[in-house]
Amino acid sequence: MCGITGIVTRNSDEIGELLVRCSSKLTYRGYDSVGVAAVRNGIVDLRKDVGTVDEVNKLLGLSQMKGDRGIAQLRWATYGAPTKVNAQPHFGCEEVFYGAHNGNIHNYVEYKKELLETGHIVRSENDGELCVHAVDKYYEETGDMFEAVRKSTDDLHGAFAYAVGRADEPEIYAVKMGSSLVAGVANEATIVSSDLPSVLPLTNNVIYLADGEMLVLTHDDVKVFRIEDGKQLDRKPELSNVDARAAEKGGYPHFMLKEINEQPKVVQDVMGVLEGQHSDEWIKMFADASRHFLVACGSSYNASIVGTYYFNRLAGIPIIHGLGGQFDLMYGQTMNEDSLSILVSQSGETKDIMNVLKRVKEKNLGKTLGILNVIGSTLMFESDSYIPMACGYEVSVPATKTYYSQSIIFAYLAAKLGEYNGHIDPSEARSFVGMLKNDLPRLTQETIDRTGILAKNLARTMLDVKDLYCLGYGFTDGVAREGALKIKEICYNHCEGMYSSEFKHGPLSIVTKNYPVIFATTPEDSWMVINHINEVRARYGRTIIVGEHEEKLEPYIDNKHDYLIVPKSDVLINPILDVIPLQLLSYFLSVDLGINPDLPRNLSKTLTVD
């Protein structure tokens, strides 16, 4: 949530253009409001308003702002409504201090009260303003900006990162206390940002930060310090091989459609990672653990449901899967030093996942295996081992290719673990891994090609639908939940995803004539799903089927476009493919409804709040 970008440069004419160009790469983190603070000749020019980067830039001329340093922020509202006064950056008591943050300040109410009682002028209801005032407060005491920034973190409780400066000093300072932060060193310019995508337009010489560290940026250097004692750390820039052009649409109308179409390549890339030198280490972590916990949120949680079926079927082990936010309360007391926690987060910064990671480490509750997409994230650095999703950028807010990669990772690990512990024959394991590597890229492309037009035609018949269900059985349980999530996220329609045999235990009462219910199925389970389809059709509901073509399923649809047919494949490959028609259906329905699927209202890609 939220994205900050701070830049210090020798050139005093281009700071607005640089900040707009770089911070626009963080649009997926927030687009409720946008602001830029630019410093020139000791004066801060602060412009901000509600809207996207493009909208506010057009309104206020952000890219025309002059100065040799500045901070931009894209906001996803938590504390305080999305209004102009709550937009960031903020001033301190006087317009000499300026700064912005991402994350949450948990002691917002009491600290704001303390600041007001001691004479601070707090103008907004946004917790980010308190970061600037905390620095302002300690600067009054010390007269030293470095010490003021360092001491400010004692007052601020939560998970956050912020960038701050003074108009009469040439540096920008930044701290990382639980939220993501990365820096870069270019020719005569430096940058600090919430995420790598906004650094790469300026440089690929990158410095990753750990929690409890702070930065001092000048136009030609980035120095890293430990907040606890102020000691300077030896942190050299690393050359990033990520291609900044990967964050462009490449001719597609939306990033979401581009990322759906990148899934065949994702299969190849993630299989390359999985068959690399660390695979034996990951399997041994599973084998050595007495209990296995799979923790995720959102789309990653839906993928983890699919994963539990793979681990049961191929490895013969129970996986306890849970949502990050409820995990400790539901399972925390059942963990021990021999446990393995598989922590899944696209960003590697998801706060609910970081909370679990922190507890496991503090209480010595076993090993942690991170599954993540963002290299340089906290989850990558803090886990005992990690598996990259190998998806490159996923810019669109709704997850598509990261969900796809996670499903493949779980399937692969389950097969290799099953071979290791003898649950399945080695030849069976090798055959399945071979299908993932050699057949799945082709089948993924065929599914996109085959179901694209079908999904587009189906979407046109659902423009007036505001309520529906998406049901799965067995392996397609998580698939159906993911399809429902996509429709909710980007179509703003209520779509409930659930296990199909549970539908008769209450929700069936909602079905009336032509009420739509989507069924995701496999040939292995369709005999059971037909029973559940009949329960809907007996109430004159409309049934839509996603899966391989089966003659026995044809009588249960009324229109050709109500059967989204995926290519024939192995029964264990089919559940991976079944999600693609649902991704495409949600995409085309969103576009037909006039919604930008990349930037659905109220949502953010990276959630660093509780």
ABEGO torsion letter per residue (X at the ends): XEBBBBBBBABAAAAAAAAAAAAAAAAAAEAABBBBBBBBGGBBBBBBBBEBAAAAAAAAGAAABBEABEBBBBBBBABEBBBAAABOBBBBABAABBBBBBEBBAAAAAAAAAAAAAGBBBABABAAAAAAAAAAAAAAAAGBAAAAAAAAAAABBEBBBBBBBBAABABBBBBBBGBBBBBBBBBGBBBBBABAAAAAAABABBBBBBBGBBBBBBAABBBBBBAAAGBBBBBBBBBBABBAAAABAGGBABAAAAAAAAAAAAAAAAAAAAABAAAAAAAAAAAABABBBBBBBEAAAAAAAAAAAAAAAAAGBBBBBBBAAAAAAAAAAABBAABBBBBBBAAGABAAAAAAAAAAAAAGAEBBBBBBABBGBAAAAABABBBBAGAEBBABABBAAAAAAAAAAAAAAAAAAAAAAGABBAAAAAAAAAAAAAAAAAAAAAAAAAAAAAAAAAAAAAAABABBBBBBBEAAAAAAAAAAAAAAAAAGBBBBBBBAAAAAAGAAAABBBGBBBBBBBBAAAAAAAAAAAAAAAAAGBBBBBBEBBBAAAAAABABAAABBBBBBBBAAAAAAAAAAAAAAAAAAAAAAAGBBAABBBGBBABBABX
